[in-house]
Each structure stands twice: as structure tokens, then as C-alpha cells.
Amino acid sequence: MKKIYLAIPYTHEDASVREFRFELANQVTAKLINEGNIVYSPISSSHPLVKYGLPGHWDYWKEFDEFFIGVCDELHVVKADGWKQSTGVQAEIKIAETLGKPVIFIDVLDGDMVGV
């Protein structure tokens, strides 16, 4: 049983894009859990809290995310639109690499998971 940290781009000026990314994170998280893994998805955990006044940007969540990457075995990156430009995703990859954690990439095509 692997402990997986799931990285996916989140921040976007369009709320519908953030909502799509939240749903995609939940879909991938559920699939990985069904495969017998322990998964921490920061988007699944933090997105619902934004409506209570917490920010959704990387600077606020950085300390939380560094902690959880540290306790996980692997970092899985959902290659959703914007992942290469995402400040948070790129920082999460660097943290995992610095800690010697494997980084696994998950392809998505038109919202459907591929290669998971």
C-alpha cells in the first residue's frame, strides 16, 4: 500500500475551471484509493474550505503541502491543462525531488483519465 500525494493545477481566474479541477482531483483520488493506496489530495481537502474564506493559492498552502509530501511515498502529478505553468505543481515536484520521492505522471485527455 503506497502513500500518494496527488498534485494537480488548481488556481485559475475562472471558477468553473477550478471546479473542474476539483472534480478531476476527486476522480483520480477515488481511483487510486480503490486500487488500495492511501492518498492525500490537497485540492480535494482544501477546495471546500475556500468558501469559508481560506485562500486557494500556493503561498498559503505551501507549508501544509510540504508536510504531506514528506510523509508520502510518491508524488503523482495529474497532467491536466496548466500543470506545467502551475506554481504549486512545479513547487510540489521540486519538493518531492529534493526529498528523493518518485514523481509519477498521470495523463488526462479531455477530462478522462488515461494511464491510471
C-alpha positions as a Markdown table, in Angstrom:
| # | Residue | x | y | z |
|---|---|---|---|---|
| 1 | Met | 0.0 | 0.0 | 0.0 |
| 2 | Lys | 1.6 | 3.3 | -1.2 |
| 3 | Lys | 1.0 | 6.7 | 0.4 |
| 4 | Ile | 0.5 | 9.1 | -2.5 |
| 5 | Tyr | 0.4 | 12.9 | -2.7 |
| 6 | Leu | -1.7 | 14.0 | -5.6 |
| 7 | Ala | -0.7 | 17.2 | -7.4 |
| 8 | Ile | -3.0 | 18.9 | -9.8 |
| 9 | Pro | -3.2 | 22.5 | -11.0 |
| 10 | Tyr | -5.9 | 24.5 | -9.2 |
| 11 | Thr | -5.7 | 28.3 | -9.3 |
| 12 | His | -7.5 | 29.9 | -12.2 |
| 13 | Glu | -9.5 | 33.1 | -12.6 |
| 14 | Asp | -12.5 | 31.1 | -13.9 |
| 15 | Ala | -14.4 | 29.4 | -11.1 |
| 16 | Ser | -15.7 | 26.8 | -13.4 |
| 17 | Val | -12.1 | 25.7 | -14.2 |
| 18 | Arg | -11.3 | 25.5 | -10.5 |
| 19 | Glu | -14.5 | 23.4 | -10.0 |
| 20 | Phe | -13.5 | 21.1 | -13.0 |
| 21 | Arg | -10.0 | 20.6 | -11.5 |
| 22 | Phe | -11.6 | 19.8 | -8.1 |
| 23 | Glu | -13.8 | 17.2 | -9.6 |
| 24 | Leu | -10.9 | 15.7 | -11.6 |
| 25 | Ala | -8.8 | 15.6 | -8.4 |
| 26 | Asn | -11.6 | 13.7 | -6.7 |
| 27 | Gln | -12.0 | 11.3 | -9.6 |
| 28 | Val | -8.3 | 10.4 | -9.6 |
| 29 | Thr | -8.1 | 10.2 | -5.8 |
| 30 | Ala | -11.0 | 7.8 | -5.7 |
| 31 | Lys | -9.5 | 5.6 | -8.4 |
| 32 | Leu | -6.1 | 5.5 | -6.6 |
| 33 | Ile | -7.8 | 4.7 | -3.3 |
| 34 | Asn | -9.9 | 1.9 | -4.9 |
| 35 | Glu | -6.6 | 0.5 | -6.1 |
| 36 | Gly | -5.5 | 0.1 | -2.4 |
| 37 | Asn | -3.5 | 3.3 | -1.9 |
| 38 | Ile | -3.6 | 5.9 | 0.8 |
| 39 | Val | -4.0 | 9.2 | -1.0 |
| 40 | Tyr | -3.7 | 12.8 | 0.1 |
| 41 | Ser | -5.3 | 15.2 | -2.4 |
| 42 | Pro | -4.7 | 18.8 | -1.3 |
| 43 | Ile | -7.3 | 20.0 | -3.8 |
| 44 | Ser | -9.9 | 17.6 | -2.5 |
| 45 | Ser | -9.2 | 18.7 | 1.0 |
| 46 | Ser | -8.8 | 22.5 | 0.5 |
| 47 | His | -11.2 | 23.4 | -2.3 |
| 48 | Pro | -14.3 | 23.1 | 0.0 |
| 49 | Leu | -12.6 | 25.3 | 2.6 |
| 50 | Val | -12.2 | 28.2 | 0.2 |
| 51 | Lys | -15.9 | 29.1 | 0.5 |
| 52 | Tyr | -15.1 | 29.7 | 4.3 |
| 53 | Gly | -12.6 | 32.4 | 3.5 |
| 54 | Leu | -9.3 | 30.4 | 3.1 |
| 55 | Pro | -7.3 | 31.3 | 0.1 |
| 56 | Gly | -6.7 | 28.8 | -2.8 |
| 57 | His | -3.2 | 29.9 | -3.8 |
| 58 | Trp | 0.1 | 28.1 | -3.3 |
| 59 | Asp | 1.7 | 30.6 | -0.9 |
| 60 | Tyr | -1.0 | 29.9 | 1.7 |
| 61 | Trp | -0.9 | 26.1 | 1.4 |
| 62 | Lys | 2.8 | 25.6 | 0.9 |
| 63 | Glu | 3.6 | 24.6 | 4.5 |
| 64 | Phe | 0.8 | 22.1 | 4.5 |
| 65 | Asp | 1.8 | 20.6 | 1.2 |
| 66 | Glu | 5.5 | 20.3 | 2.1 |
| 67 | Phe | 4.5 | 18.4 | 5.3 |
| 68 | Phe | 2.2 | 15.9 | 3.4 |
| 69 | Ile | 4.7 | 15.4 | 0.6 |
| 70 | Gly | 7.3 | 14.5 | 3.3 |
| 71 | Val | 5.1 | 11.7 | 4.7 |
| 72 | Cys | 4.0 | 10.3 | 1.4 |
| 73 | Asp | 6.0 | 7.6 | -0.6 |
| 74 | Glu | 5.3 | 9.1 | -4.0 |
| 75 | Leu | 4.1 | 12.3 | -5.7 |
| 76 | His | 1.6 | 11.7 | -8.5 |
| 77 | Val | 1.1 | 14.7 | -10.9 |
| 78 | Val | -2.2 | 15.0 | -12.9 |
| 79 | Lys | -1.1 | 16.4 | -16.3 |
| 80 | Ala | -4.3 | 18.5 | -16.6 |
| 81 | Asp | -4.3 | 21.7 | -18.6 |
| 82 | Gly | -2.0 | 24.2 | -17.0 |
| 83 | Trp | 0.1 | 21.7 | -15.0 |
| 84 | Lys | 3.4 | 23.0 | -16.5 |
| 85 | Gln | 2.5 | 26.6 | -15.7 |
| 86 | Ser | 1.2 | 25.9 | -12.2 |
| 87 | Thr | 3.4 | 27.4 | -9.5 |
| 88 | Gly | 2.1 | 24.9 | -6.9 |
| 89 | Val | 2.5 | 21.8 | -9.1 |
| 90 | Gln | 6.1 | 22.8 | -10.1 |
| 91 | Ala | 7.0 | 23.5 | -6.5 |
| 92 | Glu | 5.5 | 20.2 | -5.4 |
| 93 | Ile | 7.6 | 18.4 | -8.0 |
| 94 | Lys | 10.8 | 20.2 | -6.7 |
| 95 | Ile | 10.0 | 19.3 | -3.1 |
| 96 | Ala | 9.4 | 15.7 | -4.0 |
| 97 | Glu | 12.6 | 15.5 | -6.0 |
| 98 | Thr | 14.6 | 17.2 | -3.2 |
| 99 | Leu | 13.2 | 14.6 | -0.8 |
| 100 | Gly | 14.1 | 11.7 | -3.2 |
| 101 | Lys | 10.4 | 10.8 | -3.7 |
| 102 | Pro | 9.4 | 9.3 | -7.0 |
| 103 | Val | 7.3 | 11.5 | -9.3 |
| 104 | Ile | 4.7 | 9.7 | -11.3 |
| 105 | Phe | 2.8 | 11.5 | -14.1 |
| 106 | Ile | -0.9 | 10.8 | -14.8 |
| 107 | Asp | -2.1 | 11.8 | -18.3 |
| 108 | Val | -5.6 | 13.2 | -18.8 |
| 109 | Leu | -7.3 | 13.6 | -22.2 |
| 110 | Asp | -10.5 | 15.8 | -22.4 |
| 111 | Gly | -11.2 | 15.2 | -18.7 |
| 112 | Asp | -10.9 | 11.4 | -19.0 |
| 113 | Met | -8.1 | 9.7 | -17.1 |
| 114 | Val | -5.5 | 7.9 | -19.3 |
| 115 | Gly | -2.8 | 5.7 | -18.0 |
| 116 | Val | -4.0 | 5.4 | -14.4 |
